[in-house]
Amino acid sequence: METIARRKFLQFLAASPLLMSTSAGRLFAEETLSAIRLPDYLIKSPAEALDVFDFHNVARSVLPTAHYGYLATGTDGNETLAANRAAFDRVYLRPMRMVDTSSISLTTDLFGERIDSPILLAPVGTQKAFHPEGEIATARAARARNHVQILSNVASHSIEDVMEARGAPVWFQLYPTSKWATAKTMLLRAQDAGARVLVLTVDLNAGSNRVLLGQFARADERDCNACHTKDPSAWFDSKPMYTGTGASVADFDTSGMTWAYLDRLRETVSMKIVVKGIVTAEDAASCVRYGADAVYVSNHGGRAEASGRGALDSLREVVDTVGGRIPVVVDSGFRRGTDIFKALAMGADAVSIGRAYIWGLAAFGQPGVEKVLEMLNAELSMVMAQVGARSIAEIGPHHIGDVS
Ligand SMILES: Cc1cc2nc3c(=O)[nH]c(=O)nc-3n(C[C@H](O)[C@H](O)[C@H](O)COP(=O)(O)O)c2cc1C
């Protein structure tokens, strides 16, 4: 009896703000936090995962050092990577109680089509670097859980094979090329394969300074050439979307690209055009002016310029500028249902995840990606129930506030 009473008293003290403000209380809080961070527990199956970071731990342990570096890298000192996460901490939730949330729906509309969840799979190139089945495993998971998959044009698999595995059209993402014929060949191929949405990525035209990638590559003692070539001119051979394009390294100098590129796209294909990599109100206005069908707010997961600004902060000014005229998609740093909810409340129509699903892929292949999607959907549903929003349409700015 005495022991139970003592334990209860200690529990009470631990939760007491009074004690927390003393140095003993601080010590207690610090010890608790380090205990939470300490274990690098490696889950043995997707079912064990408590959040997406469990997949990160496994991915880090199974991937070759250089490949993990390619996945993890930001730019410069990774300031934008950190800013992406920090931006979520500056937004709080405003739950509304006593709403009947016995039924929660994640379905929403994008380009006139009903989708089961606002969570999309962002384009991530070269997925065979993370799992032998690469984008095919991702496609099977997207099919199993019915999510929109965006396929990169630097994918390890062809759009035809990925579409077959997905069992439905995927969105096609294009890195522009300065030689128009290269881009045009890929665009027509994607359209012929059935892609109805084109995502044009515009945030790497000036390159990026990926220091962490270089550090990890330097630390990897394996011979890269034993598995794949490091010769840039042979790089295209491992990217099926470049087959028959006659591409050369020089085609990647897109520093002269302007908004006129959208006209060329529209003259060539009838796909919806989404512009990915927008982070300012000015460029959001240009997207609308030049006829884009959607704006995709992204800082490439902190892998483009070292702006030091979180994507969620960019989202706000883009949403204000677009004013509902075209849909807004966002990515960069999303790891939890709460993060996704905050972006939806700010006015995003859909949220893409990048590294989170690649951690699942690297750790367990298709079942890993499936579990990541299942968890994020469940987390988002829980936040919606907590704040009293029963559908995506019911989520609004009144559900969030700014930490002052
Ligand atoms: C390893 C890796 C490869 C990527 N490849 C592409 C790509 O081929 N095309 C593209 O538009 N974005 C690419 N991205 C950026 C993602 O589409 C997305 O913007 C980013 O991953 C979102 O941030 P997050 O990883 O923090 O979720 C890549 C990101 C990573 C991590």
The ligand as an ORCA input file, in Angstrom:
! r2SCAN-3c Opt
* xyz 0 1
  C      16.167     10.659    -52.471
  C      15.265     11.708    -53.043
  C      15.082     11.763    -54.417
  C      14.234     12.722    -54.969
  N      14.010     12.718    -56.311
  C      13.168     13.626    -56.846
  C      12.866     13.600    -58.234
  O      13.346     12.752    -58.979
  N      12.035     14.548    -58.704
  C      11.465     15.524    -57.901
  O      10.723     16.372    -58.373
  N      11.717     15.539    -56.574
  C      12.540     14.617    -56.038
  N      12.751     14.610    -54.699
  C      12.015     15.561    -53.845
  C      10.649     14.966    -53.443
  O       9.773     14.919    -54.523
  C       9.989     15.807    -52.350
  O       9.913     17.144    -52.780
  C      10.717     15.742    -51.012
  O      11.223     14.457    -50.771
  C       9.759     16.131    -49.901
  O      10.418     16.242    -48.691
  P      10.474     15.060    -47.608
  O      11.429     14.055    -48.133
  O      10.970     15.760    -46.390
  O       9.086     14.509    -47.456
  C      13.586     13.661    -54.129
  C      13.755     13.569    -52.743
  C      14.570     12.599    -52.206
  C      14.696     12.506    -50.709
*
